[in-house]
Amino acid sequence: MALDGNAIGGMLLEIFATDMTSAEATCARCGAVRPVAEELVYLRGPGTVVRCRRCTSVLMVISRVRGLNCVDLSGMEALEVKAASD
């Protein structure tokens, strides 16, 4: 069952020390750009898998190994955090 990127907001905050749900992810396969909060998230595997909503390509895999978070972002062309506006 797929959830949206908000389901991993806490996990991403722990890893990146900032809110990443509003960060824009660019898919390396199809070029789609959308906030992480809108991507497809699967929690039931050996790790957490984030897929592109347009082409379903894997964007990000997060797994915990020996107490460390391991993050694979190889499916993204870019991950852009927008600065908070004043």
Chimera marker file (.cmm) of the C-alpha trace (Angstrom):
<marker_set name="trace">
<marker id="1" x="0.000" y="0.000" z="0.000" r="1" g="1" b="0" radius="0.5"/>
<marker id="2" x="1.408" y="3.370" z="-1.013" r="1" g="1" b="0" radius="0.5"/>
<marker id="3" x="1.333" y="6.402" z="1.253" r="1" g="1" b="0" radius="0.5"/>
<marker id="4" x="2.418" y="9.936" z="0.443" r="1" g="1" b="0" radius="0.5"/>
<marker id="5" x="5.708" y="11.529" z="1.454" r="1" g="1" b="0" radius="0.5"/>
<marker id="6" x="4.219" y="13.046" z="4.598" r="1" g="1" b="0" radius="0.5"/>
<marker id="7" x="4.364" y="9.538" z="6.098" r="1" g="1" b="0" radius="0.5"/>
<marker id="8" x="8.159" y="9.823" z="6.378" r="1" g="1" b="0" radius="0.5"/>
<marker id="9" x="8.327" y="13.468" z="7.466" r="1" g="1" b="0" radius="0.5"/>
<marker id="10" x="9.667" y="12.568" z="10.917" r="1" g="1" b="0" radius="0.5"/>
<marker id="11" x="12.247" y="10.179" z="9.506" r="1" g="1" b="0" radius="0.5"/>
<marker id="12" x="13.468" y="12.804" z="7.029" r="1" g="1" b="0" radius="0.5"/>
<marker id="13" x="13.638" y="15.417" z="9.800" r="1" g="1" b="0" radius="0.5"/>
<marker id="14" x="15.840" y="13.061" z="11.829" r="1" g="1" b="0" radius="0.5"/>
<marker id="15" x="18.163" y="12.469" z="8.854" r="1" g="1" b="0" radius="0.5"/>
<marker id="16" x="18.373" y="15.953" z="7.307" r="1" g="1" b="0" radius="0.5"/>
<marker id="17" x="17.620" y="18.112" z="10.405" r="1" g="1" b="0" radius="0.5"/>
<marker id="18" x="15.071" y="20.152" z="8.416" r="1" g="1" b="0" radius="0.5"/>
<marker id="19" x="11.591" y="19.635" z="6.992" r="1" g="1" b="0" radius="0.5"/>
<marker id="20" x="12.154" y="17.785" z="3.713" r="1" g="1" b="0" radius="0.5"/>
<marker id="21" x="8.506" y="17.160" z="2.828" r="1" g="1" b="0" radius="0.5"/>
<marker id="22" x="8.393" y="20.483" z="0.985" r="1" g="1" b="0" radius="0.5"/>
<marker id="23" x="11.746" y="19.904" z="-0.762" r="1" g="1" b="0" radius="0.5"/>
<marker id="24" x="11.391" y="19.457" z="-4.521" r="1" g="1" b="0" radius="0.5"/>
<marker id="25" x="12.561" y="16.105" z="-5.863" r="1" g="1" b="0" radius="0.5"/>
<marker id="26" x="13.512" y="15.796" z="-9.527" r="1" g="1" b="0" radius="0.5"/>
<marker id="27" x="13.205" y="12.279" z="-10.916" r="1" g="1" b="0" radius="0.5"/>
<marker id="28" x="16.365" y="11.179" z="-12.751" r="1" g="1" b="0" radius="0.5"/>
<marker id="29" x="14.296" y="8.970" z="-15.074" r="1" g="1" b="0" radius="0.5"/>
<marker id="30" x="11.385" y="11.135" z="-16.247" r="1" g="1" b="0" radius="0.5"/>
<marker id="31" x="12.338" y="14.605" z="-15.018" r="1" g="1" b="0" radius="0.5"/>
<marker id="32" x="9.164" y="15.149" z="-12.991" r="1" g="1" b="0" radius="0.5"/>
<marker id="33" x="9.566" y="17.744" z="-10.241" r="1" g="1" b="0" radius="0.5"/>
<marker id="34" x="7.316" y="17.677" z="-7.196" r="1" g="1" b="0" radius="0.5"/>
<marker id="35" x="7.517" y="18.025" z="-3.413" r="1" g="1" b="0" radius="0.5"/>
<marker id="36" x="8.643" y="14.945" z="-1.506" r="1" g="1" b="0" radius="0.5"/>
<marker id="37" x="5.267" y="15.071" z="0.285" r="1" g="1" b="0" radius="0.5"/>
<marker id="38" x="3.541" y="14.174" z="-3.001" r="1" g="1" b="0" radius="0.5"/>
<marker id="39" x="5.701" y="11.169" z="-3.912" r="1" g="1" b="0" radius="0.5"/>
<marker id="40" x="4.691" y="7.537" z="-3.331" r="1" g="1" b="0" radius="0.5"/>
<marker id="41" x="6.090" y="5.908" z="-0.179" r="1" g="1" b="0" radius="0.5"/>
<marker id="42" x="6.236" y="2.195" z="0.640" r="1" g="1" b="0" radius="0.5"/>
<marker id="43" x="7.073" y="1.252" z="4.230" r="1" g="1" b="0" radius="0.5"/>
<marker id="44" x="6.715" y="-2.553" z="4.214" r="1" g="1" b="0" radius="0.5"/>
<marker id="45" x="10.024" y="-3.582" z="2.615" r="1" g="1" b="0" radius="0.5"/>
<marker id="46" x="13.378" y="-4.067" z="4.252" r="1" g="1" b="0" radius="0.5"/>
<marker id="47" x="13.734" y="-0.292" z="3.868" r="1" g="1" b="0" radius="0.5"/>
<marker id="48" x="11.520" y="2.665" z="3.082" r="1" g="1" b="0" radius="0.5"/>
<marker id="49" x="11.137" y="3.220" z="-0.654" r="1" g="1" b="0" radius="0.5"/>
<marker id="50" x="10.097" y="6.531" z="-2.229" r="1" g="1" b="0" radius="0.5"/>
<marker id="51" x="8.898" y="6.353" z="-5.850" r="1" g="1" b="0" radius="0.5"/>
<marker id="52" x="8.127" y="8.967" z="-8.467" r="1" g="1" b="0" radius="0.5"/>
<marker id="53" x="4.396" y="9.554" z="-8.714" r="1" g="1" b="0" radius="0.5"/>
<marker id="54" x="4.630" y="9.970" z="-12.524" r="1" g="1" b="0" radius="0.5"/>
<marker id="55" x="6.812" y="7.014" z="-13.655" r="1" g="1" b="0" radius="0.5"/>
<marker id="56" x="7.082" y="4.965" z="-10.399" r="1" g="1" b="0" radius="0.5"/>
<marker id="57" x="10.891" y="4.897" z="-10.627" r="1" g="1" b="0" radius="0.5"/>
<marker id="58" x="12.687" y="4.570" z="-7.274" r="1" g="1" b="0" radius="0.5"/>
<marker id="59" x="13.816" y="8.007" z="-6.097" r="1" g="1" b="0" radius="0.5"/>
<marker id="60" x="15.063" y="7.250" z="-2.602" r="1" g="1" b="0" radius="0.5"/>
<marker id="61" x="15.643" y="4.257" z="-0.338" r="1" g="1" b="0" radius="0.5"/>
<marker id="62" x="16.120" y="4.667" z="3.398" r="1" g="1" b="0" radius="0.5"/>
<marker id="63" x="17.240" y="1.780" z="5.555" r="1" g="1" b="0" radius="0.5"/>
<marker id="64" x="18.558" y="1.484" z="9.078" r="1" g="1" b="0" radius="0.5"/>
<marker id="65" x="21.744" y="-0.576" z="9.441" r="1" g="1" b="0" radius="0.5"/>
<marker id="66" x="23.434" y="-1.080" z="12.802" r="1" g="1" b="0" radius="0.5"/>
<marker id="67" x="21.717" y="2.014" z="14.187" r="1" g="1" b="0" radius="0.5"/>
<marker id="68" x="22.647" y="4.248" z="11.246" r="1" g="1" b="0" radius="0.5"/>
<marker id="69" x="20.282" y="5.661" z="8.640" r="1" g="1" b="0" radius="0.5"/>
<marker id="70" x="21.506" y="4.786" z="5.145" r="1" g="1" b="0" radius="0.5"/>
<marker id="71" x="20.009" y="6.955" z="2.398" r="1" g="1" b="0" radius="0.5"/>
<marker id="72" x="20.277" y="6.236" z="-1.326" r="1" g="1" b="0" radius="0.5"/>
<marker id="73" x="19.253" y="9.244" z="-3.432" r="1" g="1" b="0" radius="0.5"/>
<marker id="74" x="20.574" y="7.902" z="-6.746" r="1" g="1" b="0" radius="0.5"/>
<marker id="75" x="17.119" y="7.975" z="-8.357" r="1" g="1" b="0" radius="0.5"/>
<marker id="76" x="16.989" y="11.752" z="-8.066" r="1" g="1" b="0" radius="0.5"/>
<marker id="77" x="18.554" y="14.225" z="-10.417" r="1" g="1" b="0" radius="0.5"/>
<marker id="78" x="18.142" y="16.910" z="-7.746" r="1" g="1" b="0" radius="0.5"/>
<marker id="79" x="16.676" y="17.481" z="-4.300" r="1" g="1" b="0" radius="0.5"/>
<marker id="80" x="16.105" y="21.178" z="-3.661" r="1" g="1" b="0" radius="0.5"/>
<marker id="81" x="15.225" y="22.604" z="-0.274" r="1" g="1" b="0" radius="0.5"/>
<marker id="82" x="13.370" y="25.893" z="-0.622" r="1" g="1" b="0" radius="0.5"/>
<marker id="83" x="14.498" y="28.642" z="1.751" r="1" g="1" b="0" radius="0.5"/>
<marker id="84" x="11.834" y="29.945" z="4.092" r="1" g="1" b="0" radius="0.5"/>
<marker id="85" x="10.574" y="33.287" z="2.883" r="1" g="1" b="0" radius="0.5"/>
<marker id="86" x="10.734" y="36.218" z="5.288" r="1" g="1" b="0" radius="0.5"/>
<link id1="1" id2="2" r="1" g="1" b="0" radius="0.2"/>
<link id1="2" id2="3" r="1" g="1" b="0" radius="0.2"/>
<link id1="3" id2="4" r="1" g="1" b="0" radius="0.2"/>
<link id1="4" id2="5" r="1" g="1" b="0" radius="0.2"/>
<link id1="5" id2="6" r="1" g="1" b="0" radius="0.2"/>
<link id1="6" id2="7" r="1" g="1" b="0" radius="0.2"/>
<link id1="7" id2="8" r="1" g="1" b="0" radius="0.2"/>
<link id1="8" id2="9" r="1" g="1" b="0" radius="0.2"/>
<link id1="9" id2="10" r="1" g="1" b="0" radius="0.2"/>
<link id1="10" id2="11" r="1" g="1" b="0" radius="0.2"/>
<link id1="11" id2="12" r="1" g="1" b="0" radius="0.2"/>
<link id1="12" id2="13" r="1" g="1" b="0" radius="0.2"/>
<link id1="13" id2="14" r="1" g="1" b="0" radius="0.2"/>
<link id1="14" id2="15" r="1" g="1" b="0" radius="0.2"/>
<link id1="15" id2="16" r="1" g="1" b="0" radius="0.2"/>
<link id1="16" id2="17" r="1" g="1" b="0" radius="0.2"/>
<link id1="17" id2="18" r="1" g="1" b="0" radius="0.2"/>
<link id1="18" id2="19" r="1" g="1" b="0" radius="0.2"/>
<link id1="19" id2="20" r="1" g="1" b="0" radius="0.2"/>
<link id1="20" id2="21" r="1" g="1" b="0" radius="0.2"/>
<link id1="21" id2="22" r="1" g="1" b="0" radius="0.2"/>
<link id1="22" id2="23" r="1" g="1" b="0" radius="0.2"/>
<link id1="23" id2="24" r="1" g="1" b="0" radius="0.2"/>
<link id1="24" id2="25" r="1" g="1" b="0" radius="0.2"/>
<link id1="25" id2="26" r="1" g="1" b="0" radius="0.2"/>
<link id1="26" id2="27" r="1" g="1" b="0" radius="0.2"/>
<link id1="27" id2="28" r="1" g="1" b="0" radius="0.2"/>
<link id1="28" id2="29" r="1" g="1" b="0" radius="0.2"/>
<link id1="29" id2="30" r="1" g="1" b="0" radius="0.2"/>
<link id1="30" id2="31" r="1" g="1" b="0" radius="0.2"/>
<link id1="31" id2="32" r="1" g="1" b="0" radius="0.2"/>
<link id1="32" id2="33" r="1" g="1" b="0" radius="0.2"/>
<link id1="33" id2="34" r="1" g="1" b="0" radius="0.2"/>
<link id1="34" id2="35" r="1" g="1" b="0" radius="0.2"/>
<link id1="35" id2="36" r="1" g="1" b="0" radius="0.2"/>
<link id1="36" id2="37" r="1" g="1" b="0" radius="0.2"/>
<link id1="37" id2="38" r="1" g="1" b="0" radius="0.2"/>
<link id1="38" id2="39" r="1" g="1" b="0" radius="0.2"/>
<link id1="39" id2="40" r="1" g="1" b="0" radius="0.2"/>
<link id1="40" id2="41" r="1" g="1" b="0" radius="0.2"/>
<link id1="41" id2="42" r="1" g="1" b="0" radius="0.2"/>
<link id1="42" id2="43" r="1" g="1" b="0" radius="0.2"/>
<link id1="43" id2="44" r="1" g="1" b="0" radius="0.2"/>
<link id1="44" id2="45" r="1" g="1" b="0" radius="0.2"/>
<link id1="45" id2="46" r="1" g="1" b="0" radius="0.2"/>
<link id1="46" id2="47" r="1" g="1" b="0" radius="0.2"/>
<link id1="47" id2="48" r="1" g="1" b="0" radius="0.2"/>
<link id1="48" id2="49" r="1" g="1" b="0" radius="0.2"/>
<link id1="49" id2="50" r="1" g="1" b="0" radius="0.2"/>
<link id1="50" id2="51" r="1" g="1" b="0" radius="0.2"/>
<link id1="51" id2="52" r="1" g="1" b="0" radius="0.2"/>
<link id1="52" id2="53" r="1" g="1" b="0" radius="0.2"/>
<link id1="53" id2="54" r="1" g="1" b="0" radius="0.2"/>
<link id1="54" id2="55" r="1" g="1" b="0" radius="0.2"/>
<link id1="55" id2="56" r="1" g="1" b="0" radius="0.2"/>
<link id1="56" id2="57" r="1" g="1" b="0" radius="0.2"/>
<link id1="57" id2="58" r="1" g="1" b="0" radius="0.2"/>
<link id1="58" id2="59" r="1" g="1" b="0" radius="0.2"/>
<link id1="59" id2="60" r="1" g="1" b="0" radius="0.2"/>
<link id1="60" id2="61" r="1" g="1" b="0" radius="0.2"/>
<link id1="61" id2="62" r="1" g="1" b="0" radius="0.2"/>
<link id1="62" id2="63" r="1" g="1" b="0" radius="0.2"/>
<link id1="63" id2="64" r="1" g="1" b="0" radius="0.2"/>
<link id1="64" id2="65" r="1" g="1" b="0" radius="0.2"/>
<link id1="65" id2="66" r="1" g="1" b="0" radius="0.2"/>
<link id1="66" id2="67" r="1" g="1" b="0" radius="0.2"/>
<link id1="67" id2="68" r="1" g="1" b="0" radius="0.2"/>
<link id1="68" id2="69" r="1" g="1" b="0" radius="0.2"/>
<link id1="69" id2="70" r="1" g="1" b="0" radius="0.2"/>
<link id1="70" id2="71" r="1" g="1" b="0" radius="0.2"/>
<link id1="71" id2="72" r="1" g="1" b="0" radius="0.2"/>
<link id1="72" id2="73" r="1" g="1" b="0" radius="0.2"/>
<link id1="73" id2="74" r="1" g="1" b="0" radius="0.2"/>
<link id1="74" id2="75" r="1" g="1" b="0" radius="0.2"/>
<link id1="75" id2="76" r="1" g="1" b="0" radius="0.2"/>
<link id1="76" id2="77" r="1" g="1" b="0" radius="0.2"/>
<link id1="77" id2="78" r="1" g="1" b="0" radius="0.2"/>
<link id1="78" id2="79" r="1" g="1" b="0" radius="0.2"/>
<link id1="79" id2="80" r="1" g="1" b="0" radius="0.2"/>
<link id1="80" id2="81" r="1" g="1" b="0" radius="0.2"/>
<link id1="81" id2="82" r="1" g="1" b="0" radius="0.2"/>
<link id1="82" id2="83" r="1" g="1" b="0" radius="0.2"/>
<link id1="83" id2="84" r="1" g="1" b="0" radius="0.2"/>
<link id1="84" id2="85" r="1" g="1" b="0" radius="0.2"/>
<link id1="85" id2="86" r="1" g="1" b="0" radius="0.2"/>
</marker_set>
